[in-house]
Amino acid sequence: APLGRPDLLGGWTIASSGDSCQLFMTLTSWTGGYRASTRGCQSETLKSVSAWNLQGSEVILAGQGGQPVARLASSGTNRFDGSANGQGIAFYR
């Protein structure tokens, strides 16, 4: 079945450049798509995530003003991999 927005809601672990923390996604409308927030992140890239959206099968994580921070694609059940500022990034649960 194609990926739908409800499949992405709730809490995830997000990891990039050795940093691992929590990502939360909701369906509250926000600049850049829908509201997202991170908790416990050290990386400025991960701390900047404030929105998410689904474009086809790709998940876009966005920062302030809706600017895309990362693009990820499904790489298995409940796992998404992609890149952010040239670094690998993943979220999973």
Contacts in CASP RR format, 6 or more apart in sequence:
PFRMAT RR
TARGET T0000
AUTHOR 0000-0000-0000
METHOD contacts of the structure
MODEL  1
APLGRPDLLGGWTIASSGDSCQLFMTLTSWTGGYRASTRGCQSETLKSVS
AWNLQGSEVILAGQGGQPVARLASSGTNRFDGSANGQGIAFYR
2 56 0 8 1.000
2 57 0 8 1.000
3 54 0 8 1.000
3 56 0 8 1.000
3 57 0 8 1.000
3 74 0 8 1.000
4 54 0 8 1.000
5 27 0 8 1.000
5 34 0 8 1.000
5 54 0 8 1.000
6 27 0 8 1.000
8 25 0 8 1.000
8 52 0 8 1.000
8 54 0 8 1.000
8 59 0 8 1.000
9 25 0 8 1.000
9 26 0 8 1.000
9 27 0 8 1.000
10 24 0 8 1.000
10 25 0 8 1.000
10 26 0 8 1.000
11 22 0 8 1.000
11 23 0 8 1.000
11 24 0 8 1.000
11 25 0 8 1.000
11 93 0 8 1.000
12 22 0 8 1.000
12 23 0 8 1.000
12 24 0 8 1.000
12 25 0 8 1.000
12 91 0 8 1.000
12 92 0 8 1.000
12 93 0 8 1.000
13 20 0 8 1.000
13 21 0 8 1.000
13 22 0 8 1.000
13 23 0 8 1.000
13 91 0 8 1.000
13 92 0 8 1.000
13 93 0 8 1.000
14 20 0 8 1.000
14 21 0 8 1.000
14 22 0 8 1.000
14 23 0 8 1.000
14 38 0 8 1.000
14 41 0 8 1.000
14 46 0 8 1.000
14 49 0 8 1.000
14 89 0 8 1.000
14 90 0 8 1.000
14 91 0 8 1.000
15 21 0 8 1.000
15 89 0 8 1.000
15 90 0 8 1.000
15 91 0 8 1.000
15 92 0 8 1.000
16 43 0 8 1.000
16 45 0 8 1.000
16 46 0 8 1.000
16 70 0 8 1.000
16 84 0 8 1.000
16 87 0 8 1.000
16 88 0 8 1.000
16 89 0 8 1.000
16 90 0 8 1.000
17 43 0 8 1.000
17 45 0 8 1.000
17 87 0 8 1.000
17 88 0 8 1.000
18 43 0 8 1.000
19 41 0 8 1.000
19 42 0 8 1.000
19 43 0 8 1.000
19 46 0 8 1.000
21 38 0 8 1.000
21 39 0 8 1.000
21 40 0 8 1.000
21 41 0 8 1.000
21 42 0 8 1.000
21 46 0 8 1.000
22 38 0 8 1.000
22 39 0 8 1.000
22 40 0 8 1.000
22 41 0 8 1.000
23 36 0 8 1.000
23 37 0 8 1.000
23 38 0 8 1.000
23 46 0 8 1.000
23 49 0 8 1.000
23 91 0 8 1.000
24 36 0 8 1.000
24 37 0 8 1.000
24 38 0 8 1.000
24 39 0 8 1.000
25 34 0 8 1.000
25 35 0 8 1.000
25 36 0 8 1.000
25 52 0 8 1.000
26 34 0 8 1.000
26 35 0 8 1.000
26 36 0 8 1.000
27 34 0 8 1.000
27 35 0 8 1.000
28 34 0 8 1.000
28 35 0 8 1.000
29 35 0 8 1.000
30 36 0 8 1.000
30 50 0 8 1.000
30 51 0 8 1.000
31 50 0 8 1.000
31 51 0 8 1.000
31 62 0 8 1.000
31 65 0 8 1.000
31 66 0 8 1.000
32 51 0 8 1.000
32 53 0 8 1.000
32 60 0 8 1.000
32 62 0 8 1.000
32 63 0 8 1.000
32 65 0 8 1.000
32 66 0 8 1.000
33 51 0 8 1.000
33 52 0 8 1.000
33 53 0 8 1.000
33 62 0 8 1.000
33 66 0 8 1.000
34 51 0 8 1.000
34 52 0 8 1.000
34 53 0 8 1.000
35 50 0 8 1.000
35 51 0 8 1.000
36 49 0 8 1.000
36 50 0 8 1.000
36 51 0 8 1.000
36 52 0 8 1.000
36 61 0 8 1.000
36 62 0 8 1.000
37 49 0 8 1.000
37 50 0 8 1.000
38 46 0 8 1.000
38 47 0 8 1.000
38 49 0 8 1.000
41 47 0 8 1.000
45 69 0 8 1.000
45 70 0 8 1.000
45 84 0 8 1.000
45 85 0 8 1.000
45 87 0 8 1.000
45 89 0 8 1.000
48 63 0 8 1.000
48 64 0 8 1.000
48 69 0 8 1.000
49 61 0 8 1.000
49 62 0 8 1.000
49 63 0 8 1.000
49 69 0 8 1.000
49 70 0 8 1.000
50 62 0 8 1.000
50 63 0 8 1.000
50 64 0 8 1.000
50 65 0 8 1.000
50 66 0 8 1.000
51 61 0 8 1.000
51 62 0 8 1.000
51 63 0 8 1.000
51 66 0 8 1.000
52 59 0 8 1.000
52 60 0 8 1.000
52 61 0 8 1.000
52 62 0 8 1.000
53 59 0 8 1.000
53 60 0 8 1.000
53 62 0 8 1.000
54 60 0 8 1.000
57 73 0 8 1.000
57 74 0 8 1.000
58 71 0 8 1.000
58 72 0 8 1.000
58 73 0 8 1.000
59 71 0 8 1.000
59 72 0 8 1.000
59 73 0 8 1.000
59 80 0 8 1.000
60 68 0 8 1.000
60 70 0 8 1.000
60 71 0 8 1.000
61 68 0 8 1.000
61 69 0 8 1.000
61 70 0 8 1.000
61 71 0 8 1.000
61 72 0 8 1.000
61 84 0 8 1.000
61 89 0 8 1.000
62 68 0 8 1.000
62 69 0 8 1.000
63 69 0 8 1.000
69 84 0 8 1.000
69 85 0 8 1.000
70 82 0 8 1.000
70 83 0 8 1.000
70 84 0 8 1.000
70 89 0 8 1.000
71 82 0 8 1.000
71 83 0 8 1.000
72 80 0 8 1.000
72 81 0 8 1.000
72 82 0 8 1.000
72 89 0 8 1.000
72 90 0 8 1.000
72 91 0 8 1.000
73 80 0 8 1.000
73 81 0 8 1.000
73 82 0 8 1.000
74 80 0 8 1.000
75 81 0 8 1.000
75 90 0 8 1.000
78 92 0 8 1.000
78 93 0 8 1.000
79 90 0 8 1.000
79 91 0 8 1.000
79 92 0 8 1.000
80 90 0 8 1.000
80 91 0 8 1.000
80 92 0 8 1.000
81 88 0 8 1.000
81 89 0 8 1.000
81 90 0 8 1.000
82 88 0 8 1.000
82 89 0 8 1.000
82 90 0 8 1.000
83 89 0 8 1.000
END
